[in-house]
Structures are given as C-alpha cells and as structure tokens.
Amino acid sequence: MPLQHEHEFLVTGSHDEMNRQHYVSRLRMHILNQIGGGMRDVYESRVKPKFEKDNGRIPAGEREIHKAMMADHYGRTWSTMMVNCQDMVWDSVRPSLERAQPDLNERIRGLNAQYGSVSLNPYLKIPKYLAASDIHRMPGNYHTERAEDDASQGALYDRGRFVYNGGAAGPLADGLPRTLAAYIKSRWPDFKPKKILELGCTIGSSTVPMVDAFPEAEVHGIDASAPVLRYAHARAEALEKPVHFHQMDAEDMDFEDESFDLIYSCIIFHETSRKAYPNILEECHRALKPGGMMAHMELTPVANMSDFDAFYIDWDAYYNNEPFYQTYTSMDPEEWVTKAGFKNERFWQVSIPDLDRSPKESFNDAVRNPTVANTKIARVGESARWYTYGAWK
Ligand SMILES: C[S@@+](CC[C@H](N)C(=O)[O-])C[C@H]1O[C@@H](n2cnc3c(N)ncnc32)[C@H](O)[C@@H]1O
C-alpha cells in the first residue's frame, strides 16, 4: 500500500497496527483483482454453460447471473472473502482510533480556523436511508457520534478508505475529484466558476481539490453527517485550504436560489434513495445560477455495461450495505436530469479516464470526443474510467 499523506489529524496506528492495515489492504487487492479476476472465466466456462443446459437460454440480466454465480463454489468463496475482508478493513483501523478518539476530538474542538469554516445543524434529521444501515459495513456509518463533538467517524473513513482501496486514489485520496476538475477545465476552458458546491462531501477529500483547480473560487461542501464534517474542516485546515463546510440535507438546502456556478458530487447518489435522488437534482437546479453547471461522478448506468459487469459491480448491493445501488444504476440520468428542470440539449455525459491511472492521451480523447462507450467497471486495479454526467442551466 502506498503512503497516505499524514496531515495532522490522520490516525494511523502503532507499527504493528499499520502492518496489519497494510496486510489487510494487500489481501483485499488480491481478493478483488486476482481472485475476482477469475470470476469472468468461471462464468463463461462453467456457470453460463450450465445455466444454458438447465434452462435452454442464457441468464437474463445481472440478477440471474448473481443467483447462478452464488450457486457456484468459486463465486461463493470469492464473495465470502470479500465480505470478511471488508470487515477486516474497519477492524484494522478501529483499535488505534478508539485510543486516539478523546485527543482527536479535543484537538478538533480547540481548532483555531484560519482558512475556512464549518457550520453544524444539530436539528438536522439524518435521512432515513443513511441512518438505516452501516454503508460499506463501516461501523457507525457517517453520522454516529460516540462522544460530544465526535469527529471519529471522519477519521475512521479517512484511514479505512485508504486501506480499502490500497491508496489507489493517491496520497490524499482525491483521484476522482482531481480527474473531474481537470476534465471540466480541459473541456470548458472558458468556464470560470466563482462559487462551487460539493454535495455529500464527507471528509472533504473530494472538496479540497477544487480549491487548487479553481483558486479564484469560493468552495463549499455539504453533508448530512456532523462527525465527518468536523473532521473535514480540521483536515482542510491542516492542508491550509479554504473550504466552507455545512451540515445540510442535499434534498432541502439552506442556500438561496441561484447561489452557485458549479454544483458537483463524487459518488453520492448510489447511497441515497429512489425518493431523494430527484429531489437532490431539483435542488441543484434551484441553487445553480443561470449559465452554471452541475456535474456528478457516479456508477455507470447498467444500460452501458454488459450483464456480467453489472452483476460484478452489483455485489455491493447484496453484501456491502449499498441498498440503492441497483435501483440507481437502472435509472437513466438524462431522464431525471431533465425532469429536474434542465433542458435536454444542455445534458452531457462522458466516461472520463482516471487522471492517474490512464494514459494522458485517453484523457485528452475523452475531452475531444466525449463518449460513454467502452465504459468498463471502475474497480480498483483496472484501468478506471469514471462515468460522469451533468447539465448546464
Ligand atoms: C460515498 S460518500 C461521498 C464520498 C465523498 N464525496 C468522497 O468522494 O470522498 C456519501 C456521502 O453523502 C452524504 N449524504 C448522503 N445523502 C445526503 C443528503 N441527502 N444530504 C447530504 N449529504 C448526504 C453521506 O453522509 C456521505 O458522507
């Protein structure tokens, strides 16, 4: 696992604890890439032919593939290892965090902010779909507070996610938003947003890069969960980046109409709900200035991938507490964006090659010739492309 950037609020652990984190991280990559890499072969050479023999047809869609693969010992073993390793990720981080928690909270409480701000709303109701389950099996999810002014869920997410993806998004875990910012700047060089908002910013690792990309802009991030926001603010201060964090529900934001030039998100919609998704898009439309743009990096719609890839990526819906995954990927973004008030002709979509993990030429290609063709599932270790869509108001 590469080294994570050690800002002053990052909780890593003792020598032994970090060794364990490295081990878990590498084990997960092995299960995901090497063992997971065999899943397609198993499907093509064994599972599909058996299904065809038994049913006189090939599996119709990812749900039938899921059932058939989980009836096979290879698929079941891979899936069991994935579940266990997911829990090992959090378990490898928690002991050091539990030890560090009182001091971490104390330091964050006493922070003398010099760059940005955080405003919390203790009356905000955590959306039901967030409170209902521990997304990614992360104990306590984003919102749980175990002490007064608790920020520890933010620290758990920061270190745990790095262990989870083996540092694939870079030392600051910001590969996605850097890719998005670089894409926006390359494709629309005349677009100079002055006020930017990120929805579902969690610990701000996807917010901070906008400060570097658009240094003239005022950058804001909202999230429904207080612990991650406290941590986001401390982290941004430690990185000396001016970001303004707010505890708000993206379905019903406190910002005035036409407040922002750019509203974006990185992988939040698949963790919302069927009801919340259209409301959030409508809020984007309301809070954008005329001529402003929204941009969302998200899971690729199943319509753009093969049934096998849809099955493979939907694993999280079944076993990783991502209940809205399948519903979300079955929805057509263009339909919902236009229902939210954006004009059809102002809609755009593209699959963007990851800035760090793709040849520069393929990134430039996506700028010149935006397409969602050739979208491959963006699992860690593969040459990732990020499905992104948006619209101009
Ligand atoms: C997968 S995380 C986003 C990750 C983050 N953008 C990043 O790239 O690191 C989803 C976040 O969205 C937040 N969230 C979900 N629904 C929300 C809502 N209705 N309003 C505000 N935040 C929401 C959750 O609290 C969580 O922090």
The ligand as an SDF file (V2000), in Angstrom:
LIG
                    3D

 27 29  0  0  0  0  0  0  0  0999 V2000
  -19.9030    7.8980   -0.5790 C   0  0  0  0  0  0  0  0  0  0  0  0
  -19.9190    9.2580    0.4780 S   0  0  0  0  0  0  0  0  0  0  0  0
  -19.2730   10.5200   -0.5600 C   0  0  0  0  0  0  0  0  0  0  0  0
  -17.8310   10.4460   -0.6840 C   0  0  0  0  0  0  0  0  0  0  0  0
  -17.1190   11.7390   -0.9450 C   0  0  0  0  0  0  0  0  0  0  0  0
  -17.7710   12.5770   -1.9130 N   0  0  0  0  0  0  0  0  0  0  0  0
  -15.7380   11.3780   -1.3960 C   0  0  0  0  0  0  0  0  0  0  0  0
  -15.5110   11.3610   -2.6110 O   0  0  0  0  0  0  0  0  0  0  0  0
  -14.9190   11.0860   -0.5400 O   0  0  0  0  0  0  0  0  0  0  0  0
  -21.5980    9.7880    0.5620 C   0  0  0  0  0  0  0  0  0  0  0  0
  -21.7950   10.9860    1.4750 C   0  0  0  0  0  0  0  0  0  0  0  0
  -23.0290   11.6050    1.1540 O   0  0  0  0  0  0  0  0  0  0  0  0
  -23.6620   12.0180    2.3350 C   0  0  0  0  0  0  0  0  0  0  0  0
  -25.0950   12.1240    2.0570 N   0  0  0  0  0  0  0  0  0  0  0  0
  -25.9480   11.1700    1.6440 C   0  0  0  0  0  0  0  0  0  0  0  0
  -27.1750   11.6740    1.4800 N   0  0  0  0  0  0  0  0  0  0  0  0
  -27.0950   13.0040    1.7700 C   0  0  0  0  0  0  0  0  0  0  0  0
  -28.0180   14.0630    1.7730 C   0  0  0  0  0  0  0  0  0  0  0  0
  -29.3040   13.8870    1.4540 N   0  0  0  0  0  0  0  0  0  0  0  0
  -27.5970   15.2770    2.1150 N   0  0  0  0  0  0  0  0  0  0  0  0
  -26.2970   15.4990    2.4480 C   0  0  0  0  0  0  0  0  0  0  0  0
  -25.3710   14.5330    2.4630 N   0  0  0  0  0  0  0  0  0  0  0  0
  -25.7670   13.2970    2.1220 C   0  0  0  0  0  0  0  0  0  0  0  0
  -23.2960   10.9580    3.3760 C   0  0  0  0  0  0  0  0  0  0  0  0
  -23.3990   11.4570    4.6930 O   0  0  0  0  0  0  0  0  0  0  0  0
  -21.8630   10.6370    2.9630 C   0  0  0  0  0  0  0  0  0  0  0  0
  -20.9470   11.4190    3.6720 O   0  0  0  0  0  0  0  0  0  0  0  0
  1  2  1  0
  2  3  1  0
  2 10  1  0
  3  4  1  0
  4  5  1  0
  5  6  1  0
  5  7  1  0
  7  8  2  0
  7  9  1  0
 10 11  1  0
 11 12  1  0
 11 26  1  0
 12 13  1  0
 13 14  1  0
 13 24  1  0
 14 15  1  0
 14 23  1  0
 15 16  2  0
 16 17  1  0
 17 18  1  0
 17 23  2  0
 18 19  1  0
 18 20  2  0
 20 21  1  0
 21 22  2  0
 22 23  1  0
 24 25  1  0
 24 26  1  0
 26 27  1  0
M  CHG  2   2   1   9  -1
M  END
$$$$
